[in-house]
Amino acid sequence: MIDYRIPLVAVIVAFLAFLLLPVPSAIYETGAQWRPLVLARLDAATIVTFANYEIMASPLLLMLFFLATSPSICPMGRRAKVVFAIALGLLTAAAQLYLSASFGPYVALLLAGLLSPWLDETFRSRPLI
């Protein structure tokens, strides 16, 4: 059984990050104009379609449900898992937008996995003395 917190929180954070991270909204001869989708002059249907496309057209969901929930990668504590999922969602959206849609989520998992031991140490329960 996997812990539902990691995929749920990471998908929500990635969706919000896709809306807030700058993307090229217009391309001119002088260069691209970078704006967050929310601030671009687009209708709501186009904005949500772009964010949904970014989530569905990549291995993001595969990585979140099958790889990120592995006990060897994710932290053990509940609070540490939520922080791990937030970091993973942000890193996944950034890596997918700015590196590659095909291997960006895997790079994000590699980077977020490096945080796992530190999160376990930070959020471990300490005995009351």
C-alpha positions as MATLAB code, in Angstrom:
seq = 'MIDYRIPLVAVIVAFLAFLLLPVPSAIYETGAQWRPLVLARLDAATIVTFANYEIMASPLLLMLFFLATSPSICPMGRRAKVVFAIALGLLTAAAQLYLSASFGPYVALLLAGLLSPWLDETFRSRPLI';
ca = [
       0.000    0.000    0.000;
       1.324    3.403   -0.923;
       0.893    6.541    1.107;
      -1.618    8.733   -0.701;
      -0.066   11.984    0.585;
       2.868   12.055   -1.809;
       0.978   11.730   -5.135;
      -1.927   13.904   -3.975;
       0.133   16.809   -2.655;
       2.700   16.621   -5.461;
       0.048   16.715   -8.227;
      -1.694   19.698   -6.633;
       1.592   21.574   -6.149;
       2.739   20.739   -9.694;
      -0.582   21.944  -11.139;
      -0.298   25.238   -9.265;
       3.351   25.567  -10.271;
       2.431   25.078  -13.938;
       0.059   28.016  -13.557;
       2.580   30.249  -11.760;
       5.929   29.487  -13.413;
       6.785   31.720  -16.361;
       6.336   30.338  -19.864;
       6.870   32.096  -23.193;
       3.529   33.815  -23.811;
       4.562   35.678  -26.952;
       7.528   35.308  -29.281;
       8.797   38.346  -31.171;
      11.820   39.000  -33.365;
      13.634   40.433  -30.344;
      12.933   37.401  -28.156;
      10.319   35.665  -26.095;
       8.142   37.369  -23.544;
       7.996   35.231  -20.396;
       4.943   35.434  -18.133;
       3.098   33.144  -15.755;
       0.009   31.646  -17.357;
      -2.213   33.283  -14.781;
      -0.958   36.753  -15.809;
      -0.974   36.072  -19.554;
      -3.961   37.346  -21.460;
      -5.530   33.957  -21.989;
      -8.920   32.568  -21.113;
      -9.325   30.166  -18.188;
     -10.014   27.163  -20.428;
      -6.679   27.581  -22.228;
      -4.772   27.965  -18.970;
      -6.298   24.847  -17.394;
      -5.850   22.880  -20.624;
      -2.141   23.737  -20.700;
      -1.652   22.673  -17.078;
      -3.617   19.449  -17.640;
      -1.606   18.713  -20.776;
       1.656   19.165  -18.894;
       0.508   16.709  -16.237;
      -0.931   14.075  -18.590;
       1.626   14.194  -21.410;
       4.610   13.382  -19.232;
       5.666   10.555  -16.948;
       4.741   12.725  -13.939;
       1.897   10.505  -12.722;
       3.872    7.311  -13.299;
       6.759    8.742  -11.316;
       4.516    9.962   -8.487;
       2.490    6.787   -8.008;
       5.158    4.146   -8.572;
       8.615    5.629   -8.001;
       8.195    8.464   -5.502;
       6.291    6.303   -3.021;
       9.073    3.729   -2.821;
      10.335    3.365    0.760;
      13.914    3.648   -0.447;
      13.279    7.146   -1.847;
      10.633    8.879    0.255;
      11.064    9.836    3.913;
       9.384    7.861    6.678;
       7.601   10.539    8.754;
       4.186   11.932    7.827;
       5.238   15.574    7.982;
       8.451   14.783    6.137;
       6.427   13.114    3.371;
       4.311   16.249    2.895;
       7.399   18.466    2.660;
       8.969   15.931    0.288;
       5.832   15.992   -1.888;
       5.783   19.805   -2.001;
       9.445   19.914   -3.035;
       8.869   17.134   -5.565;
       5.880   18.924   -7.116;
       7.788   22.196   -7.486;
      10.900   20.521   -8.855;
       8.861   18.395  -11.246;
       7.038   21.377  -12.722;
      10.242   23.379  -13.116;
      12.223   20.483  -14.600;
       9.405   19.590  -16.957;
       8.937   23.147  -18.204;
      12.588   24.122  -18.504;
      14.459   20.845  -19.131;
      12.338   18.221  -20.843;
       8.829   16.838  -20.553;
      10.096   13.292  -21.076;
      12.804   13.077  -18.404;
      12.159   16.178  -16.262;
      10.072   14.346  -13.632;
      12.809   11.753  -13.184;
      15.443   14.450  -12.661;
      13.138   16.096  -10.117;
      12.738   12.788   -8.269;
      16.499   12.379   -8.207;
      16.939   15.853   -6.713;
      14.074   15.491   -4.226;
      15.367   12.082   -3.190;
      18.549   13.770   -2.030;
      16.434   15.683    0.498;
      14.918   12.531    1.983;
      17.595   11.746    4.631;
      17.675   15.382    5.736;
      13.878   15.450    6.028;
      13.900   12.248    8.083;
      16.419   13.787   10.443;
      14.616   17.134   10.671;
      11.113   15.768   11.237;
      11.897   12.749   13.406;
      10.051   12.486   16.679;
      12.163   13.296   19.694;
      11.482   11.827   23.144;
      10.232   14.124   25.869;
      12.690   14.250   28.744;
];
